[in-house]
Amino acid sequence: MSETLKRTRRYVLAERPVAPTGPLQEGVLRYEDDVPVPQLEAGQVLVKVEWMSLDPATRSWMNDTPSSLPPSPLGETMRALGAGTVSASEHPDFAVGEQVCGLLGWQEDAVVDGSILRRVPEGVPLNASLNVLGIAGQTAWLGLHDIGRPRKGETVVVTAAAGGVGSIAVQLAAAAGARVIGVAGTPAKCDWVREIGADDCINYREDDVSAACSRLCPDGIDVIFDNVGGAMLDALLPHVAVNARVVLCGAISRHESGHGPVPLDNWFHLLVNRVRMEGFIYMDHEARFDEIEADLLPRLRNGELRSREHVVEGLTAAPAALHTLFDGTNTGKLLVRVGQS
Ligand SMILES: NC(=O)c1ccc[n+]([C@@H]2O[C@H](COP(=O)([O-])OP(=O)(O)OC[C@H]3O[C@@H](n4cnc5c(N)ncnc54)[C@H](OP(=O)(O)O)[C@@H]3O)[C@@H](O)[C@H]2O)c1
């Protein structure tokens, strides 16, 4: 890395958060607005980052404990998925002007090894590569196809059903012929969950989830697609049907302020009902992303798969936006439109 081409802006992870969950203290992220972009080496690509994904995992990667990936290294650009356009390339597979996505980080220009990039299909908006065709769609698809496996007529409950992953899981389960019940945190979110194909939706902030399940799932739940964990998961477990599958996709309730470990009181229902409960990390299945895209892309193109995006403008809006995932004020896949701010 010798001479520099241009300057860029980025956020560096400067120190670890004092608490593993909750709002970030001042100083965790350091904004740098005049950073030299290194000259490309063989195999590298320079990407103009246009979109960045904020995910619950982003907060976990700031901590000093391993989660879906090892901690984001201190002193380096904060890790994030992003999408953008190739502005220079020393990699034989990528040409200037092509649209790509991958772990590009919290920055406006990313120099990355071409091997970590994925090409965005022709005609697909870049933001979709972080949403229906990206982390949200891939995660929903893998959790449902590999673990949930809903059959026609079965009952599927999806938690955080109005969010990025949850809303795709609702639609894929409904498309498989299942009866789908969503769980979400506001009447407006529940309306959206019904609009995209759920038979009903429980507003967990107003209704008792267990009582609602007794009413809405009289024959039991065949698949729980759980994004929340903790007390929510525990409230669902007494309703599992024989041979049910519990997809452990996320545990976003862990991020509640002052949250400690929550015991699962109702685990015995897993045993007596011969239930399979399994977690997964979508990144482990990169080799299958083409297969997943082949299924999701036509459904995206023909309008069968719908999504909402919660877009915040500019890289500098990202630190404050992250917490909306945990207080529920995001309305759809949380994305940052990176650019001058
Ligand atoms: N396994 C994997 O590989 C993988 C990959 C990506 C994401 N995930 C997981 O998928 C889940 C959804 O991620 P996403 O990016 O699509 O986020 P999202 O669902 O768009 O946003 C998070 C939503 O979670 C709900 N929520 C937050 N705290 C809650 C609580 N204490 N109880 C109930 N609901 C709560 C909020 O909606 P309400 O207003 O409805 O409360 C919030 O809007 C997360 O758990 C994430 O960790 C897993």
The ligand as an SDF file (V2000), in Angstrom:
LIG
                    3D

 48 52  0  0  0  0  0  0  0  0999 V2000
  -29.4310  -16.3180   12.3840 N   0  0  0  0  0  0  0  0  0  0  0  0
  -28.9410  -15.4480   11.5050 C   0  0  0  0  0  0  0  0  0  0  0  0
  -28.0410  -15.7440   10.7110 O   0  0  0  0  0  0  0  0  0  0  0  0
  -29.5230  -14.0550   11.4740 C   0  0  0  0  0  0  0  0  0  0  0  0
  -29.2030  -13.1670   10.4380 C   0  0  0  0  0  0  0  0  0  0  0  0
  -29.8030  -11.9080   10.4340 C   0  0  0  0  0  0  0  0  0  0  0  0
  -30.6820  -11.5580   11.4480 C   0  0  0  0  0  0  0  0  0  0  0  0
  -30.9440  -12.4390   12.4410 N   0  0  0  0  0  0  0  0  0  0  0  0
  -31.8830  -12.0970   13.5080 C   0  0  0  0  0  0  0  0  0  0  0  0
  -33.1330  -11.8130   12.9380 O   0  0  0  0  0  0  0  0  0  0  0  0
  -33.8530  -10.9590   13.8100 C   0  0  0  0  0  0  0  0  0  0  0  0
  -34.4380   -9.8070   13.0000 C   0  0  0  0  0  0  0  0  0  0  0  0
  -33.3710   -9.0200   12.4910 O   0  0  0  0  0  0  0  0  0  0  0  0
  -33.6890   -7.8240   11.5030 P   0  0  0  0  0  0  0  0  0  0  0  0
  -32.3940   -7.2420   11.0920 O   0  0  0  0  0  0  0  0  0  0  0  0
  -34.6480   -8.2810   10.4690 O   0  0  0  0  0  0  0  0  0  0  0  0
  -34.3800   -6.7650   12.4580 O   0  0  0  0  0  0  0  0  0  0  0  0
  -35.8760   -6.2290   12.3910 P   0  0  0  0  0  0  0  0  0  0  0  0
  -36.7890   -7.3760   12.6630 O   0  0  0  0  0  0  0  0  0  0  0  0
  -36.0810   -5.4260   11.1820 O   0  0  0  0  0  0  0  0  0  0  0  0
  -35.8710   -5.2350   13.6250 O   0  0  0  0  0  0  0  0  0  0  0  0
  -35.8520   -5.7240   14.9160 C   0  0  0  0  0  0  0  0  0  0  0  0
  -37.3020   -5.7830   15.4670 C   0  0  0  0  0  0  0  0  0  0  0  0
  -37.3120   -6.6210   16.6120 O   0  0  0  0  0  0  0  0  0  0  0  0
  -38.4060   -6.2500   17.4190 C   0  0  0  0  0  0  0  0  0  0  0  0
  -37.9700   -6.2570   18.8230 N   0  0  0  0  0  0  0  0  0  0  0  0
  -36.9490   -5.5620   19.3600 C   0  0  0  0  0  0  0  0  0  0  0  0
  -36.8630   -5.8270   20.6880 N   0  0  0  0  0  0  0  0  0  0  0  0
  -37.8620   -6.6920   20.9690 C   0  0  0  0  0  0  0  0  0  0  0  0
  -38.3100   -7.3450   22.1590 C   0  0  0  0  0  0  0  0  0  0  0  0
  -37.6890   -7.1490   23.3350 N   0  0  0  0  0  0  0  0  0  0  0  0
  -39.3800   -8.1650   22.0800 N   0  0  0  0  0  0  0  0  0  0  0  0
  -40.0160   -8.3620   20.8980 C   0  0  0  0  0  0  0  0  0  0  0  0
  -39.6510   -7.7870   19.7490 N   0  0  0  0  0  0  0  0  0  0  0  0
  -38.5800   -6.9710   19.7750 C   0  0  0  0  0  0  0  0  0  0  0  0
  -38.8200   -4.8230   16.9990 C   0  0  0  0  0  0  0  0  0  0  0  0
  -40.0810   -4.8960   16.3600 O   0  0  0  0  0  0  0  0  0  0  0  0
  -41.4480   -4.7570   17.1980 P   0  0  0  0  0  0  0  0  0  0  0  0
  -41.8860   -3.3370   17.0480 O   0  0  0  0  0  0  0  0  0  0  0  0
  -42.3390   -5.7170   16.5510 O   0  0  0  0  0  0  0  0  0  0  0  0
  -41.1130   -5.0540   18.6150 O   0  0  0  0  0  0  0  0  0  0  0  0
  -37.7740   -4.4260   15.9680 C   0  0  0  0  0  0  0  0  0  0  0  0
  -38.3310   -3.6560   14.9330 O   0  0  0  0  0  0  0  0  0  0  0  0
  -32.8700  -10.5030   14.8870 C   0  0  0  0  0  0  0  0  0  0  0  0
  -33.0800  -11.2680   16.0470 O   0  0  0  0  0  0  0  0  0  0  0  0
  -31.5330  -10.8410   14.2810 C   0  0  0  0  0  0  0  0  0  0  0  0
  -30.5310  -11.0550   15.2530 O   0  0  0  0  0  0  0  0  0  0  0  0
  -30.3900  -13.6720   12.4680 C   0  0  0  0  0  0  0  0  0  0  0  0
  1  2  1  0
  2  3  2  0
  2  4  1  0
  4  5  1  0
  4 48  2  0
  5  6  2  0
  6  7  1  0
  7  8  2  0
  8  9  1  0
  8 48  1  0
  9 10  1  0
  9 46  1  0
 10 11  1  0
 11 12  1  0
 11 44  1  0
 12 13  1  0
 13 14  1  0
 14 15  2  0
 14 16  1  0
 14 17  1  0
 17 18  1  0
 18 19  2  0
 18 20  1  0
 18 21  1  0
 21 22  1  0
 22 23  1  0
 23 24  1  0
 23 42  1  0
 24 25  1  0
 25 26  1  0
 25 36  1  0
 26 27  1  0
 26 35  1  0
 27 28  2  0
 28 29  1  0
 29 30  1  0
 29 35  2  0
 30 31  1  0
 30 32  2  0
 32 33  1  0
 33 34  2  0
 34 35  1  0
 36 37  1  0
 36 42  1  0
 37 38  1  0
 38 39  2  0
 38 40  1  0
 38 41  1  0
 42 43  1  0
 44 45  1  0
 44 46  1  0
 46 47  1  0
M  CHG  2   8   1  16  -1
M  END
$$$$
